[in-house]
């Protein structure tokens, strides 16, 4: 017969049905009356299913009474009403098969609680814990919600390249991709001869799919990318990863206000879906990780986002009376402490900051009529700070070329990007959302390494 998940078996409407439940033992308790209680979890939900294993089972003494945390089992029997606290059902096993044992002397995930830092050393086992099982389910829900949001609005899902020769951000902190022998690099005129490399030029892991997404937006309308991106930034903070996932929509005929509208609708939809579809997991995060999780999510849904020009934000911060680690003045980029002050103390809700100084933003952002600022926007949320960054893109060829030269970029390296302005240019805009940042915000998890299955950070690429 087909497998029944724990989440289905726990529903009252399953009472009276026969079911095959398969999963991993969390605990075993033996009764003096000659039977055992097994708590089994299969990852489909936070809760376990209680399985009653009677002493009459053929393998009761030889196997059932040896079960410990981590063992994998299949149990077949009837789902019955349970008098146990916090559960509507339980399964009375007629057959129980042990698939794999877990030696209690060496299995790391026994009753002892481990720190999140310690669990990162066991990235292959930590999904079996309550916390990381919940993170995985919420992450899955968020990804499904992202696709549904854009698909329901007619966006096309575009796969942009992971290997690229273009640096979208201009920061230069990119992982190089090469087949050259690093112990004997070919050289010409004192420099590495990249013409002998696989791609005939310096190539890198992408930091963003934005530039390629613009190609499709200026041909097909509204598109989005959703894939891994890479930053070779030697940072060990709780907010940075070397490999993370980005969602980047690009929209033709959009201006900055349209961009802000879409970003707000997007975040609200993701939070609403998580609130409705992951209630048990979100309650766990609220109870065990951060007791502001629920009110923070509800505030996203109940309030409009504040729209705040950069100029006004600087004035608010300068008048705040706060002592910041990083002094603030017009022309400086805001730090996390400034962003959190605005969202957590000044407005107590998300803030969309817009129209930044041109000197601190990339070349592709559209210059305003004042010549000093660009049509950039950042969505700031409590606890995290910036969660979305975007802009209206510069569609004027002459201005774009001038901006490239300002930032010491060679326009000839971006000839194809400039062609989009030469042939049928249109106003267009887009933004990027880091998946792991939004997961931190939703779950209250303090370290970004704990919301991605296998974190890639400096010195860490084991799993």
N, C-alpha and C positions, 0 to 999 in steps of 0.2 A: 504493500500500500504506500501511498505518498506520504512524505514527511509533513508533520504539523509543526509550525513554529511555536515557540513558547508564548509569543505575544498573542497568537490565536488561541492556544490552549488555555490561556488565563481568562478568556472571555466567558461570562456566564452562559452565553448561548451555546458553548461547546459542551456543556454538561450532558452526559449520556452518550456522547460520541466515542468511538474507538479511535485511537490515535497512535502514531509512531512519533515519538519525540527524541531528538538527537542533540547532544550538546556536551558541555563540560561540567563536571561536578565542582560545585563551590564548597559544599559542606556535606558531611554525613553524621547523622545522630542515630544511635542504636537504642531501641526500646527494650526494656526488660520483658516485654510481652512477646518478643520474638520476631520483630520486624525492624526495618530501618527507614529513616527519613532522609532522602537525598534532595539537595537543592541543586537544580540543574539550570544552566544558562546557555543559550545558543547565540547570543548577540543581537537577537531581534528586538530586544527591549532591555531596559534597566533591570527589571524584576526577574527573579528566578521562578521556576515551576517546581513545586514540591512533588516528588515521586515517592510513593509508598512501595517499598520492596519487602514483601512478606517472606518469612523464614521458610516457607514451603517452596520457594524458587529453587530449581536444581543446583544453581551455582551460588546460593546464598552464602554458605559458609566459606566456599573456596574463593569467591571473587567479590561479592557484594560487600562483605564485611572488611575487605581490604581496600575499598575505594577511599581515596583521599582527594584533596583539592587538586584540580588539573587533569584528572582522569577523564577520558572521553567515553561516552556510553550511548547506546540506543535503548529506549524503553518503549514497549508496546503494551497497551492496556486501555482501560476505560477511564474517561475523564469524569470525575465525580465532584459533587459539591464539597467544599472544604469549610471546616469550622475554624481553621487557623486564622490568626489575625493578619489582615492586609492581603488576603488572597481569597478569591471566590471559588477557585477550583484546585484540584490536585489530580494526579494520575495514579491509579492503582495498577502497578505493573504486573502483567502476566508473563512477560519475557523481558529479560534484561541482558544485554550483551555489552561486554567491555571491549572497546577497540584499542585503547592505549592507556598505559599506566604512567603515573608521574610520581617518582620517588620522593616521598616527603622530606627526605634528608637533603636532597639536592635541588628540588623545585623551588625557585626563588619566591614565588608568589604564595606564600603561606599566610597565616593570619597576621603576621607582623606587617605593619604599615610602613611603606617606603616613601621617601621624599620623591617629588617629581624629578629632581636632578638625578637621583639614583635610578629611577625607572628609565631614564634616557639611555642608560647603559644596556638595558634590556628592551630595546625598541621592538624586538621580535616577540616579546611576551606581554608588553604593557597594554595592548588592546584587550587583554583578558580582564583588566581591572575595570571597576565601575566607571572611573573618571574617563579613561581613554576609550572605552566602549561608547560612552555618551558623546565624547568629542567626535568620534567617527560617525555616529548617527546624525548629529547636528550638521557636520560637514556635508554629509550626503544630502540632507534636506536643503541646505543652502545652495548647493550646486544644482539640484533639481529646480529650485525656485528661480535661480538665475536664468537657466535655459527657458523655463516657462515664461518668465517675464518678457524676454526679448522675442521669443517665438510667437507669443500671443499678439505682439505688436508688429509682426511682419518683418522682423529683422532676419537677415541671413547670417548663419554661423559660418565664419571664414577661418580656415586654418592658415595661419601665418608662419613663416619659417622660424625654426629654432636656431639655425646657423645663418649668420648674416655678416655682411661687410659694413653695415651702417650702425653708427652709434646714435641712437635716438636722443639720449639724454645729454650727450656731450661731456659726460663726466670722465670717460676714459677708463672706468673701472669695469673691464669686461674680461671674461675668460676667453683665452685664445684657443682656437681649434686648428690643429696642424697634424700632418703626417710626417713632417721633417724629423730627422734624427736629431734629437736635442743634444746629444753628445758630440755631434759633428755637423753643425749647422752650415749649409752652403752659404757662401758670402760672395758679394759682387760690389766692388768699389767700397769695401769696408762695411757694407750693410748686409743684412740677411737677404738672400735672394728668394723672394716669395714667389717668383715665377715658377720655381721648382716644387712649390707646395701643391697640395691636392686641388685647391680652388684658384690657384694662380694669383693669389693676393692675400693679404692679412684677413683672416676670418675669425669670427667670434660667436659665442653663445649670446642670443638676443637679450637685451634688457627691456624690450617692449615690442609688441606687434603693431604699434600705432601707425607707423609710416606706411607699412604694407596694407593695413586696414583702410587707410585713406584712399589707396588705389581703388579698392572695391567700392568704397562709399561714393566716390566721384564717378562711378559707373552704374552702380546698382541701388543707390539710395542709402538705406540704413543697414549696417552690418555690425557684427560684434565678434571678437575673438575671446577665447577662453583657453589659456594654456600656460605652460611653465615659462618663467623668465629667470634671468640669472644676473647677479651682481657680485663682482669680485671685490667687494668692500670688506676690508679686514676689520670687521666689527663684531664684538661679542655682546651686544646689548640684548635686552629682552624683546626688542622690536624689529630685529634684523635677521634675515636669512640670506644665504648665498643662492638658494633655489626656492622660488615661491611661485604661486599661481596668480595670474592676473586676468581680470575681465576688462576688456577695452571696447566699448561701443564707439562707432564713428557714424555720424549722421550728416548727409548732404542737406543743404538749405536750412541748417540749424544755426542760430546765433547763440550768444552766451546765455540769454534768459531761457531759451528752449533747453539748453544743456542743463541748467540748474533745475528746471522743472523735472526733467527726466531723471536726474540723479536722486532727487528727493523721492519721487514715485518709486524708484528702484529700491532704495534702502527701506522704505516703508513696506513694500511688498515682501521683501526677504524676511524682515522682522516679523511680519504678520504670519507668514507661512511657518516659520520656526515656532512661533507662539502657539499656533493651532495644531501643528503636526508633531511637535517634540515636547509636549507638556511635561511628561515625566522627567525627561533629561534636563529640561530647563529648570524645573523645580529642584532637581539635584544640585545643579550649579548654584542656584540661589541659596540653598540650605547649606551646602558644604564648601563652596568656593568663594562666593562673593554675594553678600546679602543685598546688593543693589541691582542684581541682574534683572529681576522682574520689573521694578519701577523704572529702570532705565529703558528697557524695551517698550514698556507701556508709554513712556514719555515720547518715544519716537513716533508711535502710532497716534497719539492724542494731540500733538502740537505741530503747527507749521514750523519749518526751519527758519531761523533768522537769516536774513540776507544783509550782509555787512560789507561795505566797501573797505578796502585795506586802509585807506586814509583814516576812516572813523575808528577802525580797530586800533591803530597806533595811538590815536588820541585817548581812547578808553584805557589802554594799557599804561600810558604815561600818567594819566590822572588817577590810576587805581590805588596808589599808595603802597603797592606791593613791592617787595624786594625780590627781583628776579635774578637768577644766576647769570642769565645772559641779558644785558641791558638792551632795551628796545628803542629804536629810533626809525624815522622814515627812511626806507631804502634797505633795511635789514630784513632778512627772512625770519619768520616767526619760528620759535622753538616749541617743543612739546609743552613746556610750562606755560607759555603764552596762550597756546591753543586751549589747554585745559582750563585756564583761568576764564577764558571767554565762555566756554561751554558749561563749566561746572559752577562758576560763581557769578559771573556777570549776567548770563541769560538762562542758565539751567536748562538748556536744550541744544540740539544741534545748530550749528552756525555754518552758513555758506559764505566764505570770505572770497571777495572777488576784486578784480582790477588791481593787480600787483605792479610794483615797479618793473619796468622792462629789464633792468640790469640783473635781476635775480631769477629770470625765467628763461626757458629755452627759446631757440630761434624761431620755432614754428608757431608761436602764439601771436595772435593778431594785435598789432599796435593800435592803441586808442588815438583819437584825434589830438589829445594833449601831447602826444609824443613821448610822455614820461612813463606811461603805464600800458599794460597789455591786458587783453580780455581773458585773464586766467581766473580759475576758481578752485578752491579747496573746500571740501565738506569736512567739517570738524565735528567730532562727537565726544561726549564725556568719556573719561577713563582712558581713551586711546589718543585723542587728538586727530590729526589728519587721517581720513579713511578713504577719501576719493580726491584725486587731483585731475583737473581737466582744463580745457580752454576752448575758445573759438579759435580755429586755425587761421593762419595768415594766408589769404587767398590771392593777394596782390603780388605778382611776380617781382616787381622792382623792390618792393619793401622786403620780401623774403630773401632776396639775394643780398640786400644790404645787411640784414640781420645775421645772415651766415658769416659774412665778412667780419662783422662786429665780434662774433664769437670764434673767430679764427678757424672757421670751417671752409673747406674748398668747395664752392658751388659745383664744380665739375664732378665731384664725387657723388653728388645728389642730382645728377642730370635728369634722372627719371622722375624724381620728386618735383623738380621744377617744371617738368613737362605737364604735370597735372594742372599747373597754373597757366601754361601756355595754350593749352587746348581745352576750352570749355570750363574754365575755372568757376567755382561756385562758393558761396559762403558755406562753411561746414564746421562742425564742432565734435568734440568727443571727450571722454574721460577714462580714467583707469581706476579700478578698485582692486586692491590686494586682498585676495581671498582670506589669507591668514589673519590680516588685520581685522577684517569684519568678524571672523570667528573669535578672536580675542575679545572684541567688543560684546558679542552676543553671549559668550559663555562666562566672561569674567576671568578667564585663565590669564595669569600674569605674564607668562613667558611664551613668546611666539613659537618656541621649539616644541611646545606641548599641544599645538593645534594642527600640526602637520604630521603625517605618519612617520616619515623618516627625515628628520631635520638635517639640512646641509649647512654647516657653519664652519668657520676656520678650524682646521684640524679634525673635522668630523665628517667622514664619508664611509663609515664601516658597513652599514646595512644596505 
